[in-house]
Amino acid sequence: MNRSIQIKALSSEPRLHILRLLAEPRKNFSHQWSAIPEETGVCMTLIAEALDLKQPTISRHLDILKQAGFITVKKHMKWSYCKRDEAEILNYLNWLKIELSV
């Protein structure tokens, strides 16, 4: 994984907010009716609404998080759903811990 892309992904408050929201999909997106949030992920449209951002803006933020490996995106019917990749987030945090140790 390209660590510079991951660092860039985490350098934005909206992207950090997205990751925080996706950490608890049932709590933050319980109104999602098209799929079970913790299984399928959260619809991009609902993420945009939660952050009060336009669709093109949220798509760009989600694309950067996807490139960084922090989320997965999958199509279900006509919508795209996002889910945190907990393994990759943990991998990044472990790498950062090692990089910053003395």
Backbone hydrogen bonds, N-H to C=O, Kabsch-Sander energy under -0.5 kcal/mol:
donor,donor_aa,acceptor,acceptor_aa,energy
3,R,1,M,-0.8
5,I,2,N,-0.5
6,Q,2,N,-1.6
7,I,3,R,-2.7
8,K,4,S,-2.3
9,A,5,I,-2.4
10,L,6,Q,-1.6
11,S,8,K,-1.4
12,S,9,A,-0.6
16,L,12,S,-2.3
17,H,13,E,-2.7
18,I,14,P,-2.2
19,L,15,R,-2.2
20,R,16,L,-2.3
21,L,17,H,-2.7
22,L,18,I,-2.7
23,A,19,L,-0.8
23,A,20,R,-0.5
24,E,20,R,-0.5
24,E,21,L,-1.2
28,N,24,E,-2.6
29,F,25,P,-2.2
30,S,27,K,-0.5
32,Q,29,F,-1.9
39,E,36,I,-1.1
40,T,36,I,-2.8
41,G,36,I,-0.9
41,G,37,P,-0.9
42,V,82,C,-2.9
44,M,80,S,-2.2
46,L,43,C,-0.6
47,I,43,C,-1.7
48,A,44,M,-2.4
49,E,45,T,-2.1
50,A,46,L,-2.3
51,L,47,I,-1.7
52,D,48,A,-0.7
52,D,49,E,-0.6
53,L,48,A,-2.4
58,I,54,K,-2.5
59,S,55,Q,-2.5
60,R,56,P,-1.7
61,H,57,T,-2.0
62,L,58,I,-2.7
63,D,59,S,-2.2
64,I,60,R,-2.0
65,L,61,H,-2.1
66,K,62,L,-2.3
67,Q,63,D,-2.7
68,A,64,I,-1.9
69,G,65,L,-0.5
69,G,66,K,-1.2
70,F,65,L,-1.9
71,I,65,L,-0.9
72,T,83,K,-2.8
74,K,81,Y,-2.3
76,H,79,W,-2.7
79,W,76,H,-2.0
81,Y,74,K,-3.0
82,C,42,V,-2.8
83,K,72,T,-2.1
85,D,70,F,-2.7
86,E,84,R,-1.0
89,I,85,D,-2.2
90,L,86,E,-2.5
91,N,87,A,-2.3
92,Y,88,E,-2.4
93,L,89,I,-2.5
94,N,90,L,-2.5
95,W,91,N,-2.3
96,L,92,Y,-2.9
97,K,93,L,-2.2
98,I,94,N,-2.1
99,E,95,W,-2.7
100,L,96,L,-2.2
101,S,97,K,-0.6
101,S,98,I,-0.8
